[in-house]
């Protein structure tokens, strides 16, 4: 900036003026860089939020299905407990399978 000003104006600048002009140019460059960094940060934040929302939705959908199965199976087991212990035992085994599936799903994601 100081070099350009010197070319445009034939005035000889003092060392103090040159120092001031250089400081101004550095500050302007920093302001421009800060603005670009803020825009980049905002873009990264938006991308992160979008990805986070996607992961939460996928996790919610997957676990929702599994937990629904667990709830239905546990209700069926409870009703069969007195009438058909073997069938109830089988359903309780499924509940364990569903729970394991949910745990593996969470660990993988």
VODODO-161620 format. One record per residue (C-alpha): residue in three letters; z, y, x. Coordinates in pm, whole numbers, padded with zeros to 5 digits, always signed. Last residue first. Example, Ala and Ser with C-alpha at 12.3 -4.5 7.8 and 13.67 -1.06 7.14 Angstrom:
! residues 2
SER+00714-00106+01367 ALA+00780-00450+01230 
! end
This chain:
! residues 109
UNK+01435-04525-02225 UNK+01493-04874-02081 UNK+01873-04862-02114 UNK+01852-04743-02474 UNK+01604-05016-02573 UNK+01809-05281-02391 UNK+02122-05177-02585 UNK+01934-05175-02916 UNK+01788-05520-02849 UNK+02134-05648-02757 UNK+02271-05514-03085 UNK+01987-05675-03279 UNK+02050-06009-03108 UNK+02424-05989-03180 UNK+02351-05910-03544 UNK+02116-06208-03545 UNK+02401-06429-03432 UNK+02612-06293-03720 UNK+02329-06400-03951 UNK+02336-06756-03816 UNK+02715-06773-03853 UNK+02683-06654-04216 UNK+02427-06930-04281 UNK+02668-07187-04135 UNK+02964-07044-04330 UNK+02788-07071-04665 UNK+02995-06956-04966 UNK+03297-06784-04806 UNK+03113-06596-04533 UNK+02793-06555-04731 UNK+02874-06208-04868 UNK+03003-06086-04530 UNK+02701-06229-04351 UNK+02465-06046-04589 UNK+02648-05716-04532 UNK+02637-05771-04156 UNK+02265-05847-04169 UNK+02187-05533-04369 UNK+02388-05311-04134 UNK+02244-05468-03818 UNK+01888-05437-03952 UNK+01948-05072-04033 UNK+02085-05028-03682 UNK+01765-05172-03533 UNK+01536-04949-03737 UNK+01742-04639-03667 UNK+01760-04727-03299 UNK+01384-04717-03264 UNK+01332-04405-03475 UNK+01619-04215-03312 UNK+01506-04309-02960 UNK+01150-04202-03037 UNK+01270-03876-03194 UNK+01505-03802-02904 UNK+01229-03871-02651 UNK+00985-03641-02833 UNK+01244-03363-02867 UNK+01320-03389-02494 UNK+00948-03371-02410 UNK+00902-03057-02624 UNK+01218-02898-02485 UNK+01104-02968-02127 UNK+00756-02824-02193 UNK+00909-02510-02345 UNK+01149-02472-02051 UNK+00865-02521-01803 UNK+00656-02254-01979 UNK+00953-02014-01986 UNK+01015-02078-01616 UNK+00650-02006-01535 UNK+00666-01679-01730 UNK+00992-01580-01557 UNK+00843-01669-01217 UNK+00539-01451-01287 UNK+00763-01160-01382 UNK+00976-01211-01071 UNK+00664-01217-00853 UNK+00544-00884-00999 UNK+00888-00728-00948 UNK+00902-00865-00593 UNK+00557-00722-00513 UNK+00664-00384-00650 UNK+00980-00397-00439 UNK+00780-00479-00125 UNK+00539-00192-00198 UNK+00827+00049-00251 UNK+00995-00060+00072 UNK+00666-00014+00260 UNK+00624+00336+00114 UNK+00982+00427+00213 UNK+00938+00295+00566 UNK+00608+00481+00596 UNK+00773+00802+00476 UNK+01053+00761+00734 UNK+00801+00693+01010 UNK+00625+01014+00915 UNK+00297+01000+00731 UNK-00012+01169+00868 UNK-00201+01326+00583 UNK-00563+01213+00557 UNK-00499+01085+00210 UNK-00697+00796+00074 UNK-00679+00602+00402 UNK-00306+00667+00441 UNK-00245+00564+00083 UNK-00433+00240+00145 UNK-00234+00166+00459 UNK+00093+00239+00281 UNK+00000+00000+00000 
! end
